[in-house]
Amino acid sequence: KQKLNGKQIIELAELCMKVEKHYGFPSDIEWAFADEKFFITQSRPITTLKK
């Protein structure tokens, strides 16, 4: 069963885009969701993308 609703998925996508914009590169982002809030637990550059 899907745990996040459509609004939450959009909120998460926007948060991830902010992280990528802040660091300036595509990121592998780990997150958690508790008490109706998202938490970024880790972010690291994606190093396997072809240029």
PDBQT receptor file of N, H, CA, C and O in Angstrom, charges set to zero:
ATOM      1  N   LYS A   1       0.833  -1.181   0.000  1.00  0.00    +0.000 N 
ATOM      2  CA  LYS A   1       0.000   0.000   0.000  1.00  0.00    +0.000 C 
ATOM      3  C   LYS A   1       0.881   1.248   0.000  1.00  0.00    +0.000 C 
ATOM      4  O   LYS A   1       1.891   1.305   0.700  1.00  0.00    +0.000 OA
ATOM      5  N   GLN A   2       0.491   2.233  -0.782  1.00  0.00    +0.000 N 
ATOM      6  H   GLN A   2      -0.330   2.187  -1.351  1.00  0.00    +0.000 HD
ATOM      7  CA  GLN A   2       1.231   3.490  -0.867  1.00  0.00    +0.000 C 
ATOM      8  C   GLN A   2       1.152   4.232   0.461  1.00  0.00    +0.000 C 
ATOM      9  O   GLN A   2       0.073   4.390   1.032  1.00  0.00    +0.000 OA
ATOM     10  N   LYS A   3       2.298   4.683   0.943  1.00  0.00    +0.000 N 
ATOM     11  H   LYS A   3       3.174   4.555   0.479  1.00  0.00    +0.000 HD
ATOM     12  CA  LYS A   3       2.360   5.363   2.243  1.00  0.00    +0.000 C 
ATOM     13  C   LYS A   3       2.245   6.878   2.144  1.00  0.00    +0.000 C 
ATOM     14  O   LYS A   3       1.752   7.521   3.071  1.00  0.00    +0.000 OA
ATOM     15  N   LEU A   4       2.697   7.461   1.028  1.00  0.00    +0.000 N 
ATOM     16  H   LEU A   4       3.098   6.940   0.275  1.00  0.00    +0.000 HD
ATOM     17  CA  LEU A   4       2.623   8.909   0.852  1.00  0.00    +0.000 C 
ATOM     18  C   LEU A   4       1.511   9.243  -0.127  1.00  0.00    +0.000 C 
ATOM     19  O   LEU A   4       1.287   8.518  -1.096  1.00  0.00    +0.000 OA
ATOM     20  N   ASN A   5       0.817  10.343   0.132  1.00  0.00    +0.000 N 
ATOM     21  H   ASN A   5       1.000  10.932   0.919  1.00  0.00    +0.000 HD
ATOM     22  CA  ASN A   5      -0.210  10.772  -0.810  1.00  0.00    +0.000 C 
ATOM     23  C   ASN A   5       0.434  11.671  -1.873  1.00  0.00    +0.000 C 
ATOM     24  O   ASN A   5       1.618  11.997  -1.793  1.00  0.00    +0.000 OA
ATOM     25  N   GLY A   6      -0.358  12.058  -2.856  1.00  0.00    +0.000 N 
ATOM     26  H   GLY A   6      -1.320  11.792  -2.921  1.00  0.00    +0.000 HD
ATOM     27  CA  GLY A   6       0.165  12.856  -3.959  1.00  0.00    +0.000 C 
ATOM     28  C   GLY A   6       0.792  14.165  -3.525  1.00  0.00    +0.000 C 
ATOM     29  O   GLY A   6       1.843  14.549  -4.039  1.00  0.00    +0.000 OA
ATOM     30  N   LYS A   7       0.170  14.848  -2.594  1.00  0.00    +0.000 N 
ATOM     31  H   LYS A   7      -0.684  14.536  -2.176  1.00  0.00    +0.000 HD
ATOM     32  CA  LYS A   7       0.694  16.127  -2.098  1.00  0.00    +0.000 C 
ATOM     33  C   LYS A   7       2.043  15.922  -1.409  1.00  0.00    +0.000 C 
ATOM     34  O   LYS A   7       2.959  16.726  -1.585  1.00  0.00    +0.000 OA
ATOM     35  N   GLN A   8       2.166  14.857  -0.632  1.00  0.00    +0.000 N 
ATOM     36  H   GLN A   8       1.422  14.204  -0.489  1.00  0.00    +0.000 HD
ATOM     37  CA  GLN A   8       3.420  14.575   0.064  1.00  0.00    +0.000 C 
ATOM     38  C   GLN A   8       4.528  14.218  -0.926  1.00  0.00    +0.000 C 
ATOM     39  O   GLN A   8       5.682  14.596  -0.725  1.00  0.00    +0.000 OA
ATOM     40  N   ILE A   9       4.189  13.497  -1.986  1.00  0.00    +0.000 N 
ATOM     41  H   ILE A   9       3.251  13.190  -2.149  1.00  0.00    +0.000 HD
ATOM     42  CA  ILE A   9       5.181  13.141  -3.000  1.00  0.00    +0.000 C 
ATOM     43  C   ILE A   9       5.713  14.401  -3.678  1.00  0.00    +0.000 C 
ATOM     44  O   ILE A   9       6.915  14.526  -3.909  1.00  0.00    +0.000 OA
ATOM     45  N   ILE A  10       4.825  15.322  -3.993  1.00  0.00    +0.000 N 
ATOM     46  H   ILE A  10       3.848  15.220  -3.805  1.00  0.00    +0.000 HD
ATOM     47  CA  ILE A  10       5.253  16.589  -4.600  1.00  0.00    +0.000 C 
ATOM     48  C   ILE A  10       6.129  17.373  -3.631  1.00  0.00    +0.000 C 
ATOM     49  O   ILE A  10       7.145  17.940  -4.033  1.00  0.00    +0.000 OA
ATOM     50  N   GLU A  11       5.745  17.409  -2.363  1.00  0.00    +0.000 N 
ATOM     51  H   GLU A  11       4.920  16.948  -2.036  1.00  0.00    +0.000 HD
ATOM     52  CA  GLU A  11       6.545  18.106  -1.345  1.00  0.00    +0.000 C 
ATOM     53  C   GLU A  11       7.942  17.497  -1.252  1.00  0.00    +0.000 C 
ATOM     54  O   GLU A  11       8.930  18.226  -1.164  1.00  0.00    +0.000 OA
ATOM     55  N   LEU A  12       8.032  16.175  -1.270  1.00  0.00    +0.000 N 
ATOM     56  H   LEU A  12       7.229  15.583  -1.341  1.00  0.00    +0.000 HD
ATOM     57  CA  LEU A  12       9.329  15.499  -1.203  1.00  0.00    +0.000 C 
ATOM     58  C   LEU A  12      10.160  15.809  -2.445  1.00  0.00    +0.000 C 
ATOM     59  O   LEU A  12      11.357  16.077  -2.335  1.00  0.00    +0.000 OA
ATOM     60  N   ALA A  13       9.548  15.775  -3.609  1.00  0.00    +0.000 N 
ATOM     61  H   ALA A  13       8.576  15.556  -3.698  1.00  0.00    +0.000 HD
ATOM     62  CA  ALA A  13      10.270  16.080  -4.846  1.00  0.00    +0.000 C 
ATOM     63  C   ALA A  13      10.825  17.501  -4.812  1.00  0.00    +0.000 C 
ATOM     64  O   ALA A  13      11.966  17.731  -5.213  1.00  0.00    +0.000 OA
ATOM     65  N   GLU A  14      10.030  18.447  -4.340  1.00  0.00    +0.000 N 
ATOM     66  H   GLU A  14       9.104  18.261  -4.014  1.00  0.00    +0.000 HD
ATOM     67  CA  GLU A  14      10.486  19.839  -4.244  1.00  0.00    +0.000 C 
ATOM     68  C   GLU A  14      11.642  19.970  -3.257  1.00  0.00    +0.000 C 
ATOM     69  O   GLU A  14      12.591  20.714  -3.507  1.00  0.00    +0.000 OA
ATOM     70  N   LEU A  15      11.567  19.261  -2.152  1.00  0.00    +0.000 N 
ATOM     71  H   LEU A  15      10.796  18.657  -1.949  1.00  0.00    +0.000 HD
ATOM     72  CA  LEU A  15      12.649  19.284  -1.164  1.00  0.00    +0.000 C 
ATOM     73  C   LEU A  15      13.935  18.723  -1.772  1.00  0.00    +0.000 C 
ATOM     74  O   LEU A  15      15.011  19.290  -1.583  1.00  0.00    +0.000 OA
ATOM     75  N   CYS A  16      13.825  17.626  -2.492  1.00  0.00    +0.000 N 
ATOM     76  H   CYS A  16      12.951  17.165  -2.645  1.00  0.00    +0.000 HD
ATOM     77  CA  CYS A  16      15.005  17.020  -3.119  1.00  0.00    +0.000 C 
ATOM     78  C   CYS A  16      15.602  17.946  -4.176  1.00  0.00    +0.000 C 
ATOM     79  O   CYS A  16      16.824  18.025  -4.304  1.00  0.00    +0.000 OA
ATOM     80  N   MET A  17      14.769  18.638  -4.926  1.00  0.00    +0.000 N 
ATOM     81  H   MET A  17      13.776  18.574  -4.822  1.00  0.00    +0.000 HD
ATOM     82  CA  MET A  17      15.275  19.595  -5.916  1.00  0.00    +0.000 C 
ATOM     83  C   MET A  17      16.013  20.744  -5.235  1.00  0.00    +0.000 C 
ATOM     84  O   MET A  17      17.007  21.239  -5.765  1.00  0.00    +0.000 OA
ATOM     85  N   LYS A  18      15.538  21.171  -4.067  1.00  0.00    +0.000 N 
ATOM     86  H   LYS A  18      14.731  20.769  -3.636  1.00  0.00    +0.000 HD
ATOM     87  CA  LYS A  18      16.226  22.228  -3.313  1.00  0.00    +0.000 C 
ATOM     88  C   LYS A  18      17.609  21.753  -2.868  1.00  0.00    +0.000 C 
ATOM     89  O   LYS A  18      18.578  22.509  -2.933  1.00  0.00    +0.000 OA
ATOM     90  N   VAL A  19      17.697  20.505  -2.418  1.00  0.00    +0.000 N 
ATOM     91  H   VAL A  19      16.909  19.891  -2.365  1.00  0.00    +0.000 HD
ATOM     92  CA  VAL A  19      18.990  19.951  -1.998  1.00  0.00    +0.000 C 
ATOM     93  C   VAL A  19      19.949  19.935  -3.185  1.00  0.00    +0.000 C 
ATOM     94  O   VAL A  19      21.096  20.363  -3.059  1.00  0.00    +0.000 OA
ATOM     95  N   GLU A  20      19.487  19.445  -4.338  1.00  0.00    +0.000 N 
ATOM     96  H   GLU A  20      18.555  19.098  -4.440  1.00  0.00    +0.000 HD
ATOM     97  CA  GLU A  20      20.342  19.387  -5.522  1.00  0.00    +0.000 C 
ATOM     98  C   GLU A  20      20.759  20.788  -5.974  1.00  0.00    +0.000 C 
ATOM     99  O   GLU A  20      21.905  20.989  -6.377  1.00  0.00    +0.000 OA
ATOM    100  N   LYS A  21      19.860  21.740  -5.913  1.00  0.00    +0.000 N 
ATOM    101  H   LYS A  21      18.929  21.577  -5.586  1.00  0.00    +0.000 HD
ATOM    102  CA  LYS A  21      20.194  23.111  -6.303  1.00  0.00    +0.000 C 
ATOM    103  C   LYS A  21      21.225  23.696  -5.342  1.00  0.00    +0.000 C 
ATOM    104  O   LYS A  21      22.151  24.387  -5.766  1.00  0.00    +0.000 OA
ATOM    105  N   HIS A  22      21.068  23.421  -4.061  1.00  0.00    +0.000 N 
ATOM    106  H   HIS A  22      20.316  22.859  -3.716  1.00  0.00    +0.000 HD
ATOM    107  CA  HIS A  22      22.003  23.934  -3.053  1.00  0.00    +0.000 C 
ATOM    108  C   HIS A  22      23.424  23.432  -3.315  1.00  0.00    +0.000 C 
ATOM    109  O   HIS A  22      24.377  24.209  -3.270  1.00  0.00    +0.000 OA
ATOM    110  N   TYR A  23      23.565  22.128  -3.589  1.00  0.00    +0.000 N 
ATOM    111  H   TYR A  23      22.790  21.497  -3.625  1.00  0.00    +0.000 HD
ATOM    112  CA  TYR A  23      24.890  21.544  -3.787  1.00  0.00    +0.000 C 
ATOM    113  C   TYR A  23      25.384  21.662  -5.221  1.00  0.00    +0.000 C 
ATOM    114  O   TYR A  23      26.588  21.578  -5.467  1.00  0.00    +0.000 OA
ATOM    115  N   GLY A  24      24.471  21.856  -6.174  1.00  0.00    +0.000 N 
ATOM    116  H   GLY A  24      23.493  21.925  -5.974  1.00  0.00    +0.000 HD
ATOM    117  CA  GLY A  24      24.884  22.057  -7.557  1.00  0.00    +0.000 C 
ATOM    118  C   GLY A  24      25.175  20.798  -8.346  1.00  0.00    +0.000 C 
ATOM    119  O   GLY A  24      25.833  20.858  -9.385  1.00  0.00    +0.000 OA
ATOM    120  N   PHE A  25      24.694  19.650  -7.868  1.00  0.00    +0.000 N 
ATOM    121  H   PHE A  25      24.159  19.602  -7.024  1.00  0.00    +0.000 HD
ATOM    122  CA  PHE A  25      24.878  18.405  -8.616  1.00  0.00    +0.000 C 
ATOM    123  C   PHE A  25      23.769  17.418  -8.263  1.00  0.00    +0.000 C 
ATOM    124  O   PHE A  25      23.151  17.517  -7.203  1.00  0.00    +0.000 OA
ATOM    125  N   PRO A  26      23.523  16.458  -9.170  1.00  0.00    +0.000 N 
ATOM    126  CA  PRO A  26      22.520  15.428  -8.876  1.00  0.00    +0.000 C 
ATOM    127  C   PRO A  26      22.913  14.657  -7.615  1.00  0.00    +0.000 C 
ATOM    128  O   PRO A  26      24.084  14.338  -7.409  1.00  0.00    +0.000 OA
ATOM    129  N   SER A  27      21.929  14.367  -6.786  1.00  0.00    +0.000 N 
ATOM    130  H   SER A  27      20.978  14.626  -6.954  1.00  0.00    +0.000 HD
ATOM    131  CA  SER A  27      22.224  13.768  -5.485  1.00  0.00    +0.000 C 
ATOM    132  C   SER A  27      21.404  12.516  -5.226  1.00  0.00    +0.000 C 
ATOM    133  O   SER A  27      20.257  12.389  -5.655  1.00  0.00    +0.000 OA
ATOM    134  N   ASP A  28      22.035  11.599  -4.511  1.00  0.00    +0.000 N 
ATOM    135  H   ASP A  28      22.966  11.702  -4.163  1.00  0.00    +0.000 HD
ATOM    136  CA  ASP A  28      21.356  10.426  -3.963  1.00  0.00    +0.000 C 
ATOM    137  C   ASP A  28      20.935  10.848  -2.558  1.00  0.00    +0.000 C 
ATOM    138  O   ASP A  28      21.776  11.029  -1.678  1.00  0.00    +0.000 OA
ATOM    139  N   ILE A  29      19.630  11.004  -2.357  1.00  0.00    +0.000 N 
ATOM    140  H   ILE A  29      18.947  10.857  -3.073  1.00  0.00    +0.000 HD
ATOM    141  CA  ILE A  29      19.126  11.595  -1.118  1.00  0.00    +0.000 C 
ATOM    142  C   ILE A  29      18.348  10.562  -0.312  1.00  0.00    +0.000 C 
ATOM    143  O   ILE A  29      17.413   9.939  -0.815  1.00  0.00    +0.000 OA
ATOM    144  N   GLU A  30      18.743  10.392   0.930  1.00  0.00    +0.000 N 
ATOM    145  H   GLU A  30      19.502  10.899   1.339  1.00  0.00    +0.000 HD
ATOM    146  CA  GLU A  30      18.001   9.525   1.844  1.00  0.00    +0.000 C 
ATOM    147  C   GLU A  30      17.164  10.409   2.750  1.00  0.00    +0.000 C 
ATOM    148  O   GLU A  30      17.606  11.474   3.182  1.00  0.00    +0.000 OA
ATOM    149  N   TRP A  31      15.962   9.960   3.030  1.00  0.00    +0.000 N 
ATOM    150  H   TRP A  31      15.603   9.095   2.680  1.00  0.00    +0.000 HD
ATOM    151  CA  TRP A  31      15.028  10.777   3.797  1.00  0.00    +0.000 C 
ATOM    152  C   TRP A  31      14.184   9.898   4.705  1.00  0.00    +0.000 C 
ATOM    153  O   TRP A  31      14.114   8.679   4.548  1.00  0.00    +0.000 OA
ATOM    154  N   ALA A  32      13.546  10.563   5.661  1.00  0.00    +0.000 N 
ATOM    155  H   ALA A  32      13.603  11.553   5.789  1.00  0.00    +0.000 HD
ATOM    156  CA  ALA A  32      12.597   9.902   6.563  1.00  0.00    +0.000 C 
ATOM    157  C   ALA A  32      11.361  10.793   6.651  1.00  0.00    +0.000 C 
ATOM    158  O   ALA A  32      11.417  11.989   6.366  1.00  0.00    +0.000 OA
ATOM    159  N   PHE A  33      10.252  10.189   7.049  1.00  0.00    +0.000 N 
ATOM    160  H   PHE A  33      10.207   9.218   7.280  1.00  0.00    +0.000 HD
ATOM    161  CA  PHE A  33       8.995  10.926   7.191  1.00  0.00    +0.000 C 
ATOM    162  C   PHE A  33       8.402  10.556   8.538  1.00  0.00    +0.000 C 
ATOM    163  O   PHE A  33       8.116   9.388   8.804  1.00  0.00    +0.000 OA
ATOM    164  N   ALA A  34       8.220  11.562   9.387  1.00  0.00    +0.000 N 
ATOM    165  H   ALA A  34       8.452  12.511   9.171  1.00  0.00    +0.000 HD
ATOM    166  CA  ALA A  34       7.650  11.331  10.715  1.00  0.00    +0.000 C 
ATOM    167  C   ALA A  34       6.886  12.573  11.147  1.00  0.00    +0.000 C 
ATOM    168  O   ALA A  34       7.297  13.698  10.861  1.00  0.00    +0.000 OA
ATOM    169  N   ASP A  35       5.795  12.363  11.823  1.00  0.00    +0.000 N 
ATOM    170  H   ASP A  35       5.462  11.449  12.055  1.00  0.00    +0.000 HD
ATOM    171  CA  ASP A  35       4.976  13.472  12.331  1.00  0.00    +0.000 C 
ATOM    172  C   ASP A  35       4.626  14.474  11.229  1.00  0.00    +0.000 C 
ATOM    173  O   ASP A  35       4.631  15.687  11.441  1.00  0.00    +0.000 OA
ATOM    174  N   GLU A  36       4.323  13.934  10.050  1.00  0.00    +0.000 N 
ATOM    175  H   GLU A  36       4.319  12.949   9.877  1.00  0.00    +0.000 HD
ATOM    176  CA  GLU A  36       3.922  14.750   8.893  1.00  0.00    +0.000 C 
ATOM    177  C   GLU A  36       5.022  15.685   8.394  1.00  0.00    +0.000 C 
ATOM    178  O   GLU A  36       4.731  16.697   7.756  1.00  0.00    +0.000 OA
ATOM    179  N   LYS A  37       6.301  15.350   8.683  1.00  0.00    +0.000 N 
ATOM    180  H   LYS A  37       6.538  14.528   9.201  1.00  0.00    +0.000 HD
ATOM    181  CA  LYS A  37       7.435  16.151   8.225  1.00  0.00    +0.000 C 
ATOM    182  C   LYS A  37       8.455  15.248   7.541  1.00  0.00    +0.000 C 
ATOM    183  O   LYS A  37       8.606  14.079   7.897  1.00  0.00    +0.000 OA
ATOM    184  N   PHE A  38       9.151  15.809   6.554  1.00  0.00    +0.000 N 
ATOM    185  H   PHE A  38       9.028  16.759   6.266  1.00  0.00    +0.000 HD
ATOM    186  CA  PHE A  38      10.255  15.106   5.909  1.00  0.00    +0.000 C 
ATOM    187  C   PHE A  38      11.564  15.527   6.559  1.00  0.00    +0.000 C 
ATOM    188  O   PHE A  38      11.742  16.682   6.945  1.00  0.00    +0.000 OA
ATOM    189  N   PHE A  39      12.468  14.576   6.671  1.00  0.00    +0.000 N 
ATOM    190  H   PHE A  39      12.323  13.637   6.358  1.00  0.00    +0.000 HD
ATOM    191  CA  PHE A  39      13.792  14.823   7.225  1.00  0.00    +0.000 C 
ATOM    192  C   PHE A  39      14.817  14.254   6.253  1.00  0.00    +0.000 C 
ATOM    193  O   PHE A  39      14.722  13.091   5.858  1.00  0.00    +0.000 OA
ATOM    194  N   ILE A  40      15.791  15.062   5.869  1.00  0.00    +0.000 N 
ATOM    195  H   ILE A  40      15.869  16.006   6.190  1.00  0.00    +0.000 HD
ATOM    196  CA  ILE A  40      16.882  14.582   5.036  1.00  0.00    +0.000 C 
ATOM    197  C   ILE A  40      17.907  13.962   5.982  1.00  0.00    +0.000 C 
ATOM    198  O   ILE A  40      18.428  14.636   6.871  1.00  0.00    +0.000 OA
ATOM    199  N   THR A  41      18.191  12.681   5.786  1.00  0.00    +0.000 N 
ATOM    200  H   THR A  41      17.768  12.134   5.064  1.00  0.00    +0.000 HD
ATOM    201  CA  THR A  41      19.138  11.996   6.668  1.00  0.00    +0.000 C 
ATOM    202  C   THR A  41      20.532  11.926   6.064  1.00  0.00    +0.000 C 
ATOM    203  O   THR A  41      21.525  11.833   6.785  1.00  0.00    +0.000 OA
ATOM    204  N   GLN A  42      20.604  11.970   4.727  1.00  0.00    +0.000 N 
ATOM    205  H   GLN A  42      19.797  12.044   4.141  1.00  0.00    +0.000 HD
ATOM    206  CA  GLN A  42      21.903  11.910   4.062  1.00  0.00    +0.000 C 
ATOM    207  C   GLN A  42      21.746  12.345   2.621  1.00  0.00    +0.000 C 
ATOM    208  O   GLN A  42      20.713  12.104   1.995  1.00  0.00    +0.000 OA
ATOM    209  N   SER A  43      22.771  12.984   2.103  1.00  0.00    +0.000 N 
ATOM    210  H   SER A  43      23.610  13.179   2.612  1.00  0.00    +0.000 HD
ATOM    211  CA  SER A  43      22.797  13.369   0.696  1.00  0.00    +0.000 C 
ATOM    212  C   SER A  43      24.225  13.235   0.202  1.00  0.00    +0.000 C 
ATOM    213  O   SER A  43      25.164  13.687   0.856  1.00  0.00    +0.000 OA
ATOM    214  N   ARG A  44      24.380  12.617  -0.949  1.00  0.00    +0.000 N 
ATOM    215  H   ARG A  44      23.616  12.250  -1.480  1.00  0.00    +0.000 HD
ATOM    216  CA  ARG A  44      25.711  12.459  -1.526  1.00  0.00    +0.000 C 
ATOM    217  C   ARG A  44      25.599  12.566  -3.046  1.00  0.00    +0.000 C 
ATOM    218  O   ARG A  44      24.537  12.297  -3.607  1.00  0.00    +0.000 OA
ATOM    219  N   PRO A  45      26.678  12.953  -3.712  1.00  0.00    +0.000 N 
ATOM    220  CA  PRO A  45      26.618  13.085  -5.167  1.00  0.00    +0.000 C 
ATOM    221  C   PRO A  45      26.431  11.725  -5.837  1.00  0.00    +0.000 C 
ATOM    222  O   PRO A  45      26.943  10.707  -5.372  1.00  0.00    +0.000 OA
ATOM    223  N   ILE A  46      25.692  11.737  -6.925  1.00  0.00    +0.000 N 
ATOM    224  H   ILE A  46      25.276  12.564  -7.303  1.00  0.00    +0.000 HD
ATOM    225  CA  ILE A  46      25.580  10.535  -7.752  1.00  0.00    +0.000 C 
ATOM    226  C   ILE A  46      26.828  10.512  -8.626  1.00  0.00    +0.000 C 
ATOM    227  O   ILE A  46      27.068  11.447  -9.390  1.00  0.00    +0.000 OA
ATOM    228  N   THR A  47      27.614   9.460  -8.520  1.00  0.00    +0.000 N 
ATOM    229  H   THR A  47      27.419   8.701  -7.899  1.00  0.00    +0.000 HD
ATOM    230  CA  THR A  47      28.895   9.405  -9.230  1.00  0.00    +0.000 C 
ATOM    231  C   THR A  47      28.863   8.469 -10.430  1.00  0.00    +0.000 C 
ATOM    232  O   THR A  47      29.872   8.328 -11.121  1.00  0.00    +0.000 OA
ATOM    233  N   THR A  48      27.743   7.836 -10.689  1.00  0.00    +0.000 N 
ATOM    234  H   THR A  48      26.924   7.951 -10.127  1.00  0.00    +0.000 HD
ATOM    235  CA  THR A  48      27.684   6.857 -11.777  1.00  0.00    +0.000 C 
ATOM    236  C   THR A  48      27.005   7.388 -13.033  1.00  0.00    +0.000 C 
ATOM    237  O   THR A  48      26.767   6.621 -13.966  1.00  0.00    +0.000 OA
ATOM    238  N   LEU A  49      26.686   8.682 -13.082  1.00  0.00    +0.000 N 
ATOM    239  H   LEU A  49      26.879   9.305 -12.323  1.00  0.00    +0.000 HD
ATOM    240  CA  LEU A  49      26.051   9.258 -14.267  1.00  0.00    +0.000 C 
ATOM    241  C   LEU A  49      27.077   9.428 -15.378  1.00  0.00    +0.000 C 
ATOM    242  O   LEU A  49      28.208   9.846 -15.133  1.00  0.00    +0.000 OA
ATOM    243  N   LYS A  50      26.673   9.102 -16.597  1.00  0.00    +0.000 N 
ATOM    244  H   LYS A  50      25.754   8.762 -16.796  1.00  0.00    +0.000 HD
ATOM    245  CA  LYS A  50      27.556   9.314 -17.745  1.00  0.00    +0.000 C 
ATOM    246  C   LYS A  50      27.448  10.756 -18.193  1.00  0.00    +0.000 C 
ATOM    247  O   LYS A  50      26.370  11.349 -18.161  1.00  0.00    +0.000 OA
ATOM    248  N   LYS A  51      28.566  11.314 -18.608  1.00  0.00    +0.000 N 
ATOM    249  H   LYS A  51      29.442  10.832 -18.634  1.00  0.00    +0.000 HD
ATOM    250  CA  LYS A  51      28.578  12.710 -19.066  1.00  0.00    +0.000 C 
ATOM    251  C   LYS A  51      28.451  12.772 -20.557  1.00  0.00    +0.000 C 
ATOM    252  O   LYS A  51      28.441  13.861 -21.131  1.00  0.00    +0.000 OA
TER     253      LYS A  51
